[in-house]
């Protein structure tokens, strides 16, 4: 007996449907599903303050907040190596020209948003204060987390030891380096 192409295709689709239906029936016969009284995974909504607290606790547990304790033992040479990530946008020369970012000579203790000739974001100017060790650590860990709306697109230095070394290196870029905390 000779079948046309359309008959072969139709028969193939019909056989595939029978196989799928049969497999479903056999699967249902072999596996018995019991309905749960409560969901196995509970979704609990938190308010923004609780989420921020949870996030800061997890960051502290991951070692994100301990860079300040490592400053005394940090190596400025290692910080200079870490600074290579920053070199494309910042200069460290005394009186050096601004690049995409401002010059970082004598940044520790300097007022935020105070380099002449650099156009800072409004949030940087509004933040005010000086670049202390705590602020540098928080900013280097997550620039957008420290200043929402900053123009700096760098994601941050996640390792506390690298941040500590970088801060010690930045501290050394001064005629009179500030005292460590």
ZIDAWO-V556054 format. One record per pair of residues at least 12 apart in sequence whose C-alpha atoms are under 10 Angstrom apart, sorted by the first residue. I is the first residue (numbers start at 1). J is the second residue. Records with the same first field share a line. If there is no record, write none. Layout:
# ZIDAWO-V556054
I = J ; J
This chain:
# ZIDAWO-V556054
59 = 158
62 = 158 ; 159 ; 160
63 = 158 ; 159 ; 160 ; 161
64 = 137 ; 138 ; 141 ; 157 ; 158 ; 159 ; 160 ; 161 ; 163
65 = 134 ; 137 ; 138 ; 141 ; 158 ; 159 ; 160 ; 163
66 = 137 ; 159 ; 160 ; 161 ; 163 ; 164
67 = 133 ; 134 ; 137 ; 138 ; 141 ; 159 ; 160 ; 161 ; 162 ; 163 ; 164 ; 165 ; 166 ; 167
68 = 133 ; 134 ; 136 ; 137 ; 160 ; 161 ; 163 ; 164 ; 167 ; 180 ; 181
69 = 160 ; 161 ; 164 ; 181
70 = 160 ; 161 ; 162 ; 163 ; 164 ; 165 ; 168
71 = 133 ; 160 ; 161 ; 163 ; 164 ; 165 ; 166 ; 167 ; 168 ; 180 ; 181
72 = 164 ; 165 ; 168 ; 180 ; 181
73 = 161 ; 164 ; 165 ; 168
74 = 161 ; 162 ; 163 ; 164 ; 165 ; 166 ; 167 ; 168 ; 169
75 = 161 ; 162 ; 164 ; 165 ; 166 ; 167 ; 168 ; 169
76 = 164 ; 165 ; 166 ; 167 ; 168 ; 169 ; 170 ; 171 ; 172
77 = 165 ; 166 ; 168 ; 169
78 = 161 ; 162 ; 164 ; 165 ; 166 ; 168 ; 169
79 = 161 ; 162 ; 163 ; 164 ; 165 ; 166 ; 167 ; 168 ; 169 ; 170
80 = 165 ; 166 ; 167 ; 168 ; 169 ; 170
81 = 162 ; 165 ; 166 ; 169
82 = 157 ; 162 ; 163 ; 165 ; 166 ; 169
83 = 162 ; 163 ; 165 ; 166 ; 167 ; 169 ; 170
85 = 154 ; 156 ; 157
86 = 101 ; 154
87 = 99 ; 101
88 = 100 ; 101
89 = 101 ; 102 ; 103 ; 152 ; 154
90 = 102 ; 103 ; 104 ; 105
91 = 103 ; 104 ; 105
92 = 104 ; 105 ; 106 ; 107 ; 170 ; 173 ; 174
93 = 105 ; 106 ; 173 ; 174
94 = 106 ; 173 ; 174 ; 175
97 = 117 ; 118
98 = 115 ; 116 ; 117 ; 118 ; 119
99 = 118
100 = 118 ; 119 ; 151 ; 152
101 = 118 ; 119 ; 120 ; 151 ; 152
102 = 114 ; 115 ; 116 ; 117 ; 118 ; 119 ; 120
103 = 115 ; 116 ; 118
104 = 170 ; 171 ; 173 ; 174
105 = 170 ; 171 ; 172 ; 173 ; 174 ; 175
106 = 131 ; 170 ; 171 ; 172 ; 173 ; 174 ; 175 ; 176 ; 177 ; 178
107 = 130 ; 131 ; 132 ; 136 ; 167 ; 170 ; 171 ; 172 ; 173 ; 174 ; 177
108 = 130 ; 131 ; 132 ; 133 ; 135 ; 136 ; 167 ; 168 ; 170 ; 171 ; 172 ; 173 ; 174 ; 177 ; 178 ; 179
109 = 129 ; 130 ; 131 ; 132 ; 133 ; 136 ; 171 ; 177 ; 178
110 = 129 ; 130 ; 131 ; 132
111 = 125 ; 128 ; 129 ; 130 ; 131 ; 132
112 = 124 ; 125 ; 126 ; 127 ; 128 ; 129 ; 130 ; 131 ; 132 ; 135
113 = 125 ; 126 ; 127 ; 128 ; 129 ; 130 ; 131
114 = 128 ; 130
119 = 151
120 = 150 ; 151 ; 152
121 = 147 ; 149 ; 150 ; 151 ; 152
122 = 149 ; 150 ; 151
123 = 147 ; 148 ; 149 ; 150 ; 151
124 = 146 ; 147 ; 148 ; 149 ; 150 ; 151
126 = 147
127 = 146 ; 147
132 = 167 ; 178 ; 181
133 = 164 ; 167 ; 168 ; 171 ; 178 ; 180 ; 181
134 = 181
136 = 163 ; 164 ; 166 ; 167 ; 170
137 = 156 ; 157 ; 160 ; 163 ; 164 ; 166 ; 167
138 = 156 ; 157 ; 163
139 = 156 ; 157 ; 163
140 = 154 ; 155 ; 156 ; 157 ; 158 ; 160 ; 162 ; 163 ; 164 ; 166 ; 167
141 = 154 ; 155 ; 156 ; 157 ; 158 ; 159 ; 160 ; 162 ; 163
142 = 154 ; 155 ; 156 ; 157 ; 158
143 = 155 ; 156 ; 157
144 = 156
168 = 180
